[in-house]
Amino acid sequence: MALAATIGATLMVAVPSGAAAARSRPAASVTPPTIYFPACATGRWQFNGTDGKAHDSRGYTVEAWDIDSTSADDLLGTTTTGTDGTWRICFANSDLDGEQGQDVYVDFVSRNERWRVEWNGRDYRETTRNTKVFTNVATFSTVDFGVMKPSRPEDHGALKVFDAAYDVWSWLQEPCWDPLDAPELCRQIRISWASDSMERPRYAYTDDRVILNAEAADVPSAIAHEMGHAVMDDLYEDAIPDDFGGMHFINTESNPGLAWAEGFAEWFQASVYGNPVVTFTTGEKTDLEEPTWGTPNWDNGDRVEGRVAGALIDLIDNVNEAPWDRYGEGRLGTKGSVWSTVVFNRLVSFREFWDAWEPQAGTGESGALAALYQNTVDYTFRDPLTSGQTLTRPTPRFIEGDNYETSGAHIRDDRWAAVATRPTTADPVGNTLSLYGDRALTELLATSGRGPVPFVAFTRPDGEVYPKVVGGGPYAIQYSTSSAVVEPDTEHMSPMCQADLVHVYEAYVSGGNLISLSVAPTGNLDVEVFLLGPRLSGDGTLAVPRGGETAAASAAGPGGEERIAVTVVEEGWYAVLVTNKGGDCNAYTLKRGT
């Protein structure tokens, strides 16, 4: 929104038409009109930025005054500077002290209708009354005050603070800080700053005031952070909950309200400047998108303000970090639905935000849950596993684990499938894999012990399964469904590369009969073969972990052929699993004897 539209425009004085006035009433009652002949003043207002270069001051109030020798000086007009720092004021050029024209000087004042920079209740004011005055300005002329800057070096800091507030205003693009306010009720944010201030940067909820230290003038994002609190306070109509205040740190757990308030302010400053790196007035920096599970010195969850801020950023931006962030409404710097959710709901925690927030149409919430999970906020996130796809993940949470759900073309009949995992680095401990029958992870189906390739094979005609990986180190996980039936006296050749953890086949065996299987790999491929089952008849769920198989062969080593031969007791459909212990991308041949 153009600042001049809401923060004051150039004051123009109209010149009435004497002829028009005469025609509007009988000639006998005509009083000669007072004709105000105009003149104008213009100029440009700048300050020295942190980079030492001249910067245009935007949205700054400019007042034009006339020096009156017989009484107090007269205010001729007021405006605010444009985005290029320029200003223009036109006024009636009839001097009440009887001289030929106005004696014009200007004041620059650190306020407008939406924000104000002050110290001890006083605005920063720069006047040209004693340095630059245009006397007896000619009618219909424009006097140019030229490019001007504050005369006191310390006042340049006040202008830097003021300009950072303009950044916030121009980013919001709202009629008021609270867009639901009527225009006449728009709040002005007061910002206290001085070149010698040693105050702790904060927002004082008790008197609606941003308080800054001297160093804040050189850290605009820190100013935006505190203004984020001011905006939230306005949105909440000053009804901020008690637990929104107190001692806090960006990386440690506090309480839900404080984590939400601070996390919102950190998202706010990151969005204003399109930068996820938070800069403190001490010079320290923190990248809000970098921390994830296992980041040293960071607590986890939605009671940590930095985690809340990172989650909000990841809901907005399309710069997705591996391995879980996969949602975004646009680029960082846009408000998106995060802003609208906060505007229309007086939220007291990130959990309340999530319950009120809605993903973009057609995106679903799975990707958004993943973005939260990237920031260690787990609202029952289950990473989707698609048949045949392998995911690589860092070390899982040792107790809570990493949680998944099978998705895509999941078996809805009674065929065999399997989920397998394998370390991606040398890991003497290994991971454990569990399979659950419900999203809440209360119905445990089976748990695989540690091994080269922990797995659980299963049949579940009536629903999905929910795998969990715990402990160990970085790993890969794969969900595979049955690819073929192994008939007697047949063979199947298949490639197997590093990303292939488990291949699933089926074989029907009559009770009391012998089944013999062999797997011959090429190159240095190191495989295992397992026979499991038989599956249940009807709609029953069966889950068989590694260690619960009917027969297995695993000791031949890289390039070695694995063989099993076993007489089964029960007749039925058995699962044949070929697992990949390691080696290069090669192939194997699976044979079943007569």
Order of alpha helices (4+ residues) and beta strands (2+ residues): alpha-alpha-beta-beta-beta-beta-beta-beta-beta-beta-beta-beta-alpha-beta-beta-beta-alpha-alpha-beta-beta-alpha-alpha-alpha-alpha-beta-beta-beta-beta-beta-beta-beta-beta-beta-beta-beta-beta-beta-beta-beta-beta-beta-beta
